[in-house]
Amino acid sequence: MMVVCKRYAGSKQEAEDFLQEAFVKVFEKLHTFSHSGSLEGWVRRVVMHTALNKLRSRKVYADIPEEAPYADDNTPDALHELGEKDLLALIEALPIGYRTVFNMYAIDGYDHAEIAATLGITEGTSRSQLAKARMALKTQIINQQKKKTEHVYQA
């Protein structure tokens, strides 16, 4: 469950706080668990909603830069050279609003209406945050590829 918290938190400390609060809720609400589903799935939902509620209460979407960096370069090989840890690190480096919407949409499978309802934002804001997150990730991937290429030429 720590992995879920880390996807939404801005730091390890914040992820630990999310996790602790979530497990308090799990133990308080354990009697409401329906045995028709999996316990792991139920706990994961509690953990995710706890993290999202903490982020929503901070209104993290007000502090997001309007313009994401833009790269007009298209390097298809860059993505194939990234490992899972590299990609997760890039996602973690996104501003909190971008990261939250990206995780909910791309990893957790929410649609924009569900994201908007969960976070208390409009569907348009959700779409905008996702587009900016994708552009920022693309820029980061391309920049990493350029650094690797420059390093090879310097050697």
ZIGI-V916294 format. One record per helix or strand of 3 or more residues. SS is the DSSP state (H for helix, E for strand). FROM is the first residue (numbers start at 1). TO is the last residue. If there is no record, write none. Layout:
# ZIGI-V916294
ss: (SS | SS)
from: (FROM | FROM)
to: (TO | TO)
This chain:
# ZIGI-V916294
ss: (H | H | H | H | H | H | H | H | H)
from: (2 | 12 | 39 | 60 | 76 | 84 | 96 | 112 | 123)
to: (8 | 32 | 58 | 63 | 80 | 92 | 107 | 119 | 154)
